[in-house]
Amino acid sequence: MLLRVNQLRLLRNASKLLLSDAKTPKLCQLSAKTSFLRTITSGPSQLGGTANSSKDYEATAGTMAEVKQKIIEALGIQSFYNPIVSTREHLSQYVPESQEGLPARSMQDSFTSAIIPIGSDLALRDKYVGFLGTIRFGRLMEDMDMFAVWIVHNHVKIPNLDPKVHLPYTFVTISVDKIDFTDLVPKHDADVRLSGHVSWVGRSSIECVIWMEQKQHGKWRKMTRALFLMAARDPTNTRAACVNPLVPANDEEKLIFEGGEGRKKRRSLLQKQDLMKSPPNAYEQTLIHEMFKKSIDVSSKAFNKRILPPGTVWMEDADMSNIIFSHPEDRNAHNKVFGGFLMRHALELSWALAYQFSKHRPTLVNISDISFHAPVDVSSLINMSAHVIFTEMHYMEIVVLAEVFDAVTGQRTTTNSFFYTYSSSEKLPQIIPRTYHEAMWYLDGRRKFVYAMGLDQSAQK
C-alpha cells in the first residue's frame, strides 16, 4: 500500500512540473500531450519492477543500477564477462510469429521511472561530475540508452509464457531521433530522474519518449526530452521479432501515436532525399554555387585558384579525432560495445571541437540524429572523428563519425553517426567546403540544423 501511495505522489508531482519546467515550444507541446501519463499509476510490471525497499527514490523502478540488474535477470544473460557468450537459441521457440497473438498495450502500461542517485551516492557522483563542476551529459546518455531498453521491457508481454522462461528478445537501439534541452543548468550533486513510455510501435520497431529531470530546490525540474527508436530481435539477434501492438487508450494517447506515425513518414522521406542517393534540390545547388563563387579569384578566370573569404574557415580545418579502446566493462547485455558508451565519447569529442572552434565554452542546444549502422565488438579500436560542417550566426552543426579501425589492414568501417547543434556567445565564422564531397556534407549539416532548430525548411528555399 505504501508503494502505491508513493507512486501516486510521484506521478502527480511530475504532472505539475512537466509544463512549468518545459522552456522550449516543442518540448512544452509534447509535455502537454503526455502529462496525463504522469497521473496514472500502473501496477508492477511482468518483470517485477518495484521501488527500492530501502529508500524512497520517488521512482517506480528504483535506481538505474537496479534497472540494469532487472534487465539482466529478465533476459537470462550472464552478468560477468566471458568471451564466449552463452547461447540463447533455446528461447527462439518462444518468439511470437505475428502480432495477432499478442495482447495490445497502451502507453500507460510501459510508463516507468528510475533514479540516478548522485545526490546521495558519493562514489557514483565522481563518475558524473565534469571538470567545470557541472554534470557530464555524456554519462547521462549512457543511462538514457539503457532506460529505453527498460521501457520496451515494460511494453512487451507474451501471454502464457512460463515465468521461469527468460524473455525471448534482444533489444537494440536503431537511432535517437531528437533530444531537446531546457535552459536548466544541471548540477553534479543532485539526483536525476528518468521517466518515459512507449509512444509508437510498428511490427518490430518501438519508439520511446524519455524525460530527464533533476531535483533542485526540492522540486523536479526538466532537463531534456529524447526520442529513442528501438528494434526487437530474436534471442540470437539474427532476425526481427514481433512485439505487442500499441493501441491508444484515449484521445491524448492518439495524438502522441499520430506524432510517432508522422516521424515514421519523415524517416521514409529522408531516406528518399538522402544526398547519398539523390542530388541536392534547386535551392541547395544555388547555395553551393554561390559559396563556390566566393572562394575563387574571379579576376583570374581560373577555377583552380581558391581563396578564403574574410570571416570564413575551410571545412577541412575544423575537425578533431581520437582513437578509443573498448573493454569488457563497456559491453552491453550481448557482448557488443554498449551504445551509450559510444554516445558518451562522441558527445564529449563534439564538445571539445566546439570549444576549440568557437574559442568559447559552447552550449549544447540539440542532438538531432544518432544512427547505429553496425554493432561494435568488444576489444575493437574505435576511431572517432568530429567535423564542423555548418555554421549560422552563433550556431554550429557538428557531426561525429565512429569507425571500427582494423590495425592490421587499416580498414575502417563506419558504425555510428552523431549530429550535434551547439551555440556560442560570439558569432562564428562561416564554414566553406573545398570539394563536392564536403559540399554534400555542408548541405546535410544544414538540413540537420534546420530540423534541430524547428525552422520551416520550405521557407529556406
Buried (B, 14 or more C-beta within 10 A) or exposed (E): EEBEEBBEEBBEBBBBBBEEBBEBEEBBEBBBBBBBBBEBBBEBBBBEBBBBEEEBBBBBBBBBBBBBEBBEBBBBBEEEEEEEBEEBEEBBEBBBEEBEEBEBBBBBBBBBBBBBBBBEBEEBBEEBBBEEEEBBBBBBBBBBBBBBBBBBBBBBBBEEBEEEEBBBBBBBBBBBBBBBBBEBEBBBEBBBBBBBBBBBBBEBBBBBBBBBBBBBEEEBBBBBBBBBBBBBBBBBBEEBBBBBBBBBBEEBBEBBBEBBEEBBEEEEEEEEEEBEEEEBEEEBEEBBEEBBEBBBEEEEEEEEEEEBEEEBBBBEEBBBBEEBEBEEEBBBBBBBBBBBBBBBBBBBBBBBBBBBBBEBEBBBBBBBBBBBEEBBEBEBBBBBBBBBBBBBEBBBBBBBBBBBBEEEEEEBBEBBBBBBBBBBEEEBBBBBBBEEEBBBBBBBBBBBBBBBBEEEEEEEE
